[in-house]
Amino acid sequence: MKSTTIAVDVAKNVFEIAVSPRPGKVSQTHRLSRGKLLEFFARQAPCTVVLEACSSAHHWARQIREFGHRPVLLPAAYVRPYVRRDKTDRADARAILEASRNEEIRPVPVKSVAQQTLTALHRLRSQWLSDRTARLNTVRGLLREFGFFIPVGARQVVPAVWELIEDAESGLPDALRAPLAESCLEVRELEQRVQACEKQLKALAGQMPEIQRLKSIPGIGLLTATGLVGFVGDTRRFTTARHFASYLGLTPKERSSGQVRRLGRISKRGNSYLRMLLVHGARSVLWAARRTENPDRLRSWGLKVQEARGHNKAAVAVANKLARIVWAVWREETHYEPSPCVA
């Protein structure tokens, strides 16, 4: 493989390409349409192709790899500081070349089709849940204007609304009965979509042994396990468990200088969706630990942190522990075995 590096500024229809035979030198620039991009790489000798990890980048990386090239995906947020002056496609391509020379910028692994299928199902499920929540809040708020107060809880809304619609003496205006019924049907339809999506995730999880191993960890269920496999890909690219927890934003921020070390709140960097799943899983671990007579080492430690620092901080601390356990279980390709609590 030659030392030539080709940077591709990915877009929807037009792609800007910069060819660099050596660092700091751009010998060729091309502006190609989507249909001619693969034809260009089919004529090139095997080389390194650098792209931003943005929309459709994983697809193009898989296609380019079939021609013998080595695709490298860089985080878009780390490429942006290398853009000089005004932002153009040509400036973006040159910035990608400069960012590829920085060894501190770690590339993003190219996702497989199976991984992107998992992430797509998770994103669809999250969008449908958001739409369901929006409709429930709208219905609840409109009925409150007429003096109808629905108890807290998403499961309480639709039955309460149907009861008001079917009761002719409820005082609900007749003009609102049909639109509210349509809203209830939309909520039920969204719930059916979410359930169908979860069935698809369960079917895919049965074909991946790493998901079954992750599900053996307390607080890691179907959604968290499939989300980790889909969004992370493989934990072998993280040298330590702390690096993986830091990637998920579960480690504290640091503002240190000289001999003074200051640690603050968690950074909240990385994938917020995975962090949310891990924190909810940690809450379930804490709730289950209260009802366990002989909790294991993880649960007993979480209860001690909860007594000292409160439930929310304990949930984040347990989520950090779960992330490190995920790294170990995934890396060693083994199931989780709980450790007994030492008196």
N, C-alpha and C positions, 0 to 999 in steps of 0.2 A: 504494500500500500504506500503510495507516494505521500509526501509531506504537504501536498496541496490541501488547502482548507477552503470550502465553499460555504458561504453564509446565505441563508434564504430567509427573506422577510415574508412570512406567511400572510396571505390575505385571502379574500373570498374568490376573487376573479383574476387579479394581477399579482405576480410574484416578482420581487426584486432580488437579483442574485449578484453576489460579489465574489470573485475568485481571487484567492490570495496564494501565490506560490511560496511565499515566505512571510514571516511576521512583519507587520508594518507596511506591506506592499500589496496593492490591489491592481492586478493586471487586466482583469476583464470585469465588465458589468453587463448584465442582461436584464431585460424586462419581459417576462414571459406570461402568457395566458395560462389558465389552469390546464387546458388540454395539452400544452406543449411542455409542461414541467417535467413529466416522466420521460419524454423523448430526449430532453436535454441530458438528464442523468444517465440514460441508457448509452449515450455516446461518450460519457466521461470515464476515465480510468478510475479504479477504486481509490477513494480519498475520504477525508473527514468532512461531513456535512453538518453544519451547525444551524439549529433553528431555535426560535423562542418556544417555550412550552405554553402555547396558547391554543385556541380553538382549532381543531383539525390537525394539530401538529403531530400527534401520535399516529394518525392515519398516514400522513405523508412520510413519517419516519419509517413506518413498516414497509411502505412501498419502495422507498429509496434503499432500504437495507437489502431488498431482493436483488439489486443490481451490484451487490458486493461492496457498497459504501458503508461507512461507519457513522450512523446518525448520532448526534449529540444534542440533547434538549437542555436549554438553559432557562432558569426562571426569568420571566419577563421583568419582574421588579428589579433584578440585579443588572439587567441589560440597559435599562433606561438611563442610569447616570452616565453612560458612555456616549450618549447622543450629544453631539456638539451643535450649537446654534439651533436653527429651526429644525423641526421634526419633519422629515421626508422619508420616503421609502428607501432612497439611497443612503441617507444618513443612518437609518435603522439597520441596514445591512452591514455598514461599516462598524456600527456599534456592536453588533453581534460578533464580528471578527475580533474586536478589541476585548470584549468580555470573555471570549473563549480562551484568551491567553492568560487569564487570571485563574491560577490553580485553586484559589480559595472559594471560587464559585463552583459548587458541586452540581453536576448535571442531574436532570430529572430522568429516571428510568423510563424507557419506552413501554407503554402499557400494551398488553395483548388485547385481542378482541374480547376474550372472556372477562378480563378485568374491566374493560370499558362497558361491557354489558351490565356488570354489577353496579358500576357507578351510575349508569343511565337509569336503572331501576330505582336506585336510591333517590336520585334527583326527581324522578317522576312521583315517587311516593311522597317526598317532602313537599312538592308543589301541590299535590292533591290534598294533603293535610292542611296546608296553608289556606287553600281555597275553602275547605270545610270549616276551618276556624273562622274565616272572614264571614261566611254566610251565617254561622251560628251567632256570632257577635252582632251582626246586622239585625237578625230577627229578634234577638234578646233586647237590643237597644230600641227598636221600633215599638215592641210591645210595652216596654217600660214607659213610653210616652202616653200610653192609654191606661196606665195603672196596673198592668199585668207584670208581676215580678216572678221570674223563673229562678229556681234554686241554682246554686253554683254547681257546675259540672256539665261537660259536653253531652253526656248521656241523658240529662234531664230536659234538654231543649225540645227535641222533636216530639217526644210523648206529650209534653205539656202543651205544645202548639197544636197538635192534633186534637187534644181534649178541648181546647178553646174553639177550634174550628167546628167540631162536631156538636158543641153545645150551643143551641140556638139562643139560649138565655144568658150567654156569657158576657154580653155587652160589646163583643168585638164587632167593629163595622163590617157590614156585608161586603163592601168593596175590597176589603183586605183578605177575605177568606181564601179566595182562589190564588192570589199571588203568594200568600204564606204557605199554602199547600204545595205550590210549585217549588218553593224554597226548600221545604222538607223533603220533597222527592229528589231535589238536587243533592242535598246532604246525604241521603241514602245511596244515591248513585256514586258519589265520591267515596263513600265508605266501601262500597263493593269494589271499586277500582283499587283502593288501598289493599284490600284483602287479596285480590287477584295478583297484585304486585308481590305481596309477601309469599304467596304460593310459588310464584316464579323464582323468588330468591331461595326458598326452601328446596326447590327442585335442583337449582344450580349448586346449592351448598352440598347436596348429597354426592356430587361428582368431584368435589375438591376435598382431599383429606386434610389440608391445612385448616380449613374451616372447622372440621370436626374436632381437631386438636384444640383450636382456640375456644370452642364452646365448652371445653372441660374446665375452663377458668371461671371462678365465681364472678358473677356480674357481667359476663360476656355471653350474650345470646346470639340469636340469628342475625339481627340487624348489625350489631357491633362487629361480629366476626366477618360477615360479608363486606361490610364497609371498610374494614381494615385491609382485607385482601384486595378489594377493588381500588381503593384510593392510594394505599401505601405500596402494594405490589410485593415487596420482599424486604424483610428487615435486615438482610445480610449487608446492605449498604451502610448500616449504622454500626460503628465500631463498638459502641457500648450501649447499655440499656438507658443510660442517662441521655445520650444523644438522641435516642428515639423519643424519650419523654420530652426533651427540649424541642424536637421537631413538631410535637403536638401542642406546644405552648403550655406545658404543665410544670415547667421549672421556673423558679423566681427570676425576675429581672435583676441585673447586677449593675451597680454604679459604684465602682471601686476606683481608688486612686492611691498610689503609694502603698503604704502599709495598712490602709483603712479599707475594709471590704464591707460594702453595703448591699444587702439582699432585700428586695421588695416583694411585691405581689407577683403572681405568675405572669408570664409574658403574653399569653393568649395569642401567640403567633401560630402559624400553620393552619391546618384544616379545622375550622371551628365546628364543623358537623361531627367529625370524629371525636373531638374533645367533649362535645355535648353528650354523645353516646357513652363515653367512658365515665363521665361524671354521673349520669343517670344510673349506669351500672354500679358505680360505687355507692350511690344512695341505696340501691336495692341490697347491696352487701351489708350495709349498716343496719337497715331495717330487719333483715333476716338474722343478723347477729344477736339482736335483742331477744329473739324468740328461740335461740339455740341454747341448750343447757351447757354443752361443752364446745364452745367455738374453737376453731383452729387458730393458728398463730396469726394469720392475716386478719381475721374478724376480731380477735381479742385486741390486737394492736389498733384497729380502727375504732373500737369502742373506747379505748384509753384516750386516743386523740380527740374523740368527740366529747368526752367528759372534760377535757382540759381546754379545748379551743372552740367547741361548738360544732353543730351538725354540718354547716356549709363548708368550713375549713377542713373538717375531717373528710367530707366527701371528695374534695379536691385532692387531699393527701392520699386517700385510698385510690383515686383515679390515677395518680402518679405511680403508685405501686402496681396497679393493674397494667399500666403501659409497660413497665419494666418486666413484669411476668410474661406479658405477651411477647416481648422481644426474646426472652429466654426460651419460651415454649416453641415459638416459631423457628428460632435459630437451631435449636437442638432436635427439632422434629419429634417431640415427645408430648405426652399428655401431662396435664397439671396434676401434681400429687400434693394435697394439703399437708402442711407440717403441723404436728400436734403442738399445742400451747405448752410452753415450759413454765412450770410453777415457780 
